[in-house]
Amino acid sequence: MEDKWFFFAEGETVHLHRSWTGEEIFAFELERLPGGEARLNQVLVNNRYLDDAFAESTLDLLFEKILPHYYGQIG
């Protein structure tokens, strides 16, 4: 179950929780830019997951594949 995620946004902040435990692992804030792009302003990581390779790979997938689909290149 640890590979299931629940994502939601509040304004420009996106929260990533493990679905089984409900624990928030990451939160990040995006700033929308003209032209449909976005700038990453801040990423917060739950201290318990700093060395979690699976959580890290999920975040990589999010930034490399999912977010660019909606926001364009994130810089």
N, C-alpha and C positions, 0 to 999 in steps of 0.2 A: 504493500500500500504506500510505501514511502515515495514511489515514483508518480503519484497522482498529485496534482496541484490545483489550487483554487486562486484565480487572479481576479482582482477587481480594481477599479479606479475611482478615486475621489478627487475631482478636479483634475489636476495634472500630476497627481501622485498615484502610482500603481503599486498595489500591495500584492505580494506573492506568499501564499500560505500553503503548507502541506495539508491536503484535504482530509487525511485520516485524523491527524491530531489537531488541526485548526491553527497550529502554531505559525506565526509569521516568520518567514525566513529572510525575505528581502523586501525592501520598499525603495522605490526610486522616483525622482521627480523629473519631469520633462518640461521644457519650455518650447512651445510652438513658435516656429519662425516663419517669416513670409515664404511663400512658395511651397508650403506643406511639409517642410522639414521640421526637425525638432533638435533641441540641444539637451543633453543630459546634464542636469544641474547637481544632482546628489544621488548617491546610492548608499543605502543603509543595509547592513548585514547583521543578522542575529549572531552574537558572539559564539553561541554553541555550534554554529555551522561554518566557522571560518575555514576549517580543514575538511569539509565535506565535499569530496570530489564529485559526487552525483549532483549535489546542489549547484556546484560551480558549473558543471557541464550544462545544466538546465538554464542557468543564467546566460551562458554563452549562446545557447540556442535561441533564447529570447532576443538577445541583441543582434545576432547575426542573421536570423531568418524571420522572426515574427514581427518585431517592431519596424524594421525597414519596409515591410509590406504595407504598414499603415502610415508611417511617418516619413519614409524615405531614409536617406543616410543619416545616422545619428552621430553627431560629433561632439 
